[in-house]
Amino acid sequence: MTALDQYKCMDEKQAVEALLETLIYPQEMKVSIRNEAEDLVQFVRKENKKASLLNKFIQEYDLSSAEGLALMTLAEALLRVPDDFTANALITDRLSTAEWNKHVGSADDIWIKISSLGLATSKTVVNSMVKRLGMPVIRETTFAAMKVLGNVFVLGQSMEEALKRGKKMTDQGYLYSYDMLGEGARTWEDADRYFESYMGALKIAGEQNKDSSGNPLKTSGVSVKLSAIHPKYHYAYKKKAIPELSERLLKLAKVAKKYGIGLTMDAEEVDRLEMSIEIFENVMKDPALNGWDGFGLALQAYQKRALPLIDLLIEKAKQHDQKICIRLVKGAYWDTEVKHAQLEARADYPVFTRKVNTDLSYFACAQKLLAAREYVTPMLATHNAHTISAILHFARACPSGLKYDGFAFQRLHGMGEDMYGKVAEVGIPISIYGPVGNHKDLLPYLVRRLL
Ligand SMILES: Cc1cc2nc3c(=O)[nH]c(=O)nc-3n(C[C@H](O)[C@H](O)[C@H](O)COP(=O)(O)OP(=O)(O)OC[C@H]3O[C@@H](n4cnc5c(N)ncnc54)[C@H](O)[C@@H]3O)c2cc1C
């Protein structure tokens, strides 16, 4: 039983009431946030007219639409399908369920209209295309298209390639958080391989680092998934997994400290939260890391425990006299968490069930983090213009008077370039989460991160 347990599956209404009590959100700020968000969106729309065809395509097939979802789930699943028969069935199913026709009317660009016409397929049309072209042609074309899509979001197949591709952005002052693609390790062999790739990434990124201050707002770093470096990162094995993972993570952290770069633990499923906090503290308090501010973790606002968790982490930072980084995200496993809670017949959900409540929680957490910049470096990760505008307002109104100092925004490579280009003008550092690895591993990550 931990201090956070009482909040884990608390009643949603009570959780919302507690958040509303904390949030400072006067009416004039609300209106101003909306106006600034609208300006940002208008700016991005204008910039999009100059964007590449591929970016326009991605913009048109907004990933929250049924068509965007169909494309991304097709992309994610297709590269893992082992046989042609199943691949054919998947393509036919995915392409015939969405309303591609509506993009023919709405798209500004003639090529998007044409591609939408191409996609505007009902089951009957797919069947007649199959008769004319043959399924192998359709299958290969779809595979090629999906790979092109994957290329936009992978920073590089190797760290060397990623550094080369990211150079233009780093020269402009952007930071990177490199992510070694791949999902959970199933065996020790997998875990060792991932561990070595994180170690390699830290060394390569470290050797490029020209800033010796170790300040996470001035240097790039690496993001690590604990499930990738241990095959049994589960509650049932916690007695062994916690010390083993603490030892592995500490080895990575020592290397990050040596080079003065950052190391951040990704947030994963809610049932791993308690373990991850214990591991985080074990590493943070190690005397070998004294004086290094680059260690951090991601925190999911969709969890009902998010706000009390920030209090707990600030307490730990003070107790161990160690400044930490906190990447605030909304949370990428929403569907899984809801399904899991239902299967377990839990009395309530550990995550909010209404989007507006997750946004409220994100706002309250962002305010709390911005107010605690003495102990925490907030890394605020979002692609939502309204959320970005709210953060800018909260930073300006923060009683600490720090305004835009002492925190960064984070975005995903391949997304939000124009929007964050505009935000960077006020001098806030922007860190880019850059996936490194092959396309097969990218797509499951992408579907989770974006949808
Ligand atoms: C740089 C970066 C790093 C990231 N790292 C992580 C990480 O380590 N761990 C992780 O879990 N995620 C991570 N994410 C993903 C993140 O959690 C979000 O899924 C993603 O950013 C979308 O949120 P948004 O604010 O950009 O968009 P929005 O469209 O404003 O928000 C979408 C989010 O709202 C929430 N939501 C949607 N529907 C509901 C509902 N019915 N009820 C309650 N909540 C709902 C979900 O969290 C969903 O992801 C990262 C994202 C970025 C940009």
The ligand as a Gaussian input file, in Angstrom:
#p B3LYP/6-31G(d) Opt

LIG

0 1
 C        7.518000      14.083000     -27.031000
 C        6.469000      13.104000     -26.591000
 C        6.824000      12.067000     -25.737000
 C        5.839000      11.169000     -25.289000
 N        6.172000      10.183000     -24.387000
 C        5.191000       9.404000     -23.857000
 C        5.461000       8.468000     -22.807000
 O        6.590000       8.302000     -22.347000
 N        4.433000       7.722000     -22.327000
 C        3.150000       7.877000     -22.766000
 O        2.236000       7.212000     -22.249000
 N        2.871000       8.745000     -23.779000
 C        3.841000       9.508000     -24.331000
 N        3.534000      10.398000     -25.325000
 C        2.186000      10.382000     -25.970000
 C        1.203000      11.251000     -25.210000
 O        0.872000      10.598000     -23.993000
 C       -0.118000      11.488000     -25.980000
 O       -0.683000      10.262000     -26.321000
 C        0.023000      12.268000     -27.252000
 O        0.981000      13.284000     -27.112000
 C       -1.310000      12.921000     -27.629000
 O       -1.609000      13.956000     -26.714000
 P       -1.728000      15.483000     -27.203000
 O       -1.752000      16.407000     -26.050000
 O       -0.647000      15.719000     -28.174000
 O       -3.095000      15.456000     -28.031000
 P       -4.619000      15.514000     -27.568000
 O       -5.375000      15.172000     -28.807000
 O       -4.943000      16.783000     -26.894000
 O       -4.787000      14.359000     -26.505000
 C       -4.979000      13.011000     -26.819000
 C       -4.878000      12.270000     -25.504000
 O       -6.019000      12.518000     -24.677000
 C       -6.277000      11.382000     -23.886000
 N       -7.639000      10.911000     -24.155000
 C       -8.197000      10.653000     -25.370000
 N       -9.475000      10.232000     -25.225000
 C       -9.734000      10.233000     -23.892000
 C      -10.890000       9.912000     -23.106000
 N      -12.022000       9.495000     -23.644000
 N      -10.790000      10.037000     -21.758000
 C       -9.662000      10.457000     -21.161000
 N       -8.547000      10.778000     -21.852000
 C       -8.568000      10.665000     -23.201000
 C       -5.238000      10.321000     -24.242000
 O       -4.186000      10.422000     -23.325000
 C       -4.807000      10.760000     -25.636000
 O       -3.510000      10.323000     -25.945000
 C        4.495000      11.301000     -25.770000
 C        4.169000      12.349000     -26.631000
 C        5.122000      13.252000     -27.038000
 C        4.712000      14.384000     -27.941000

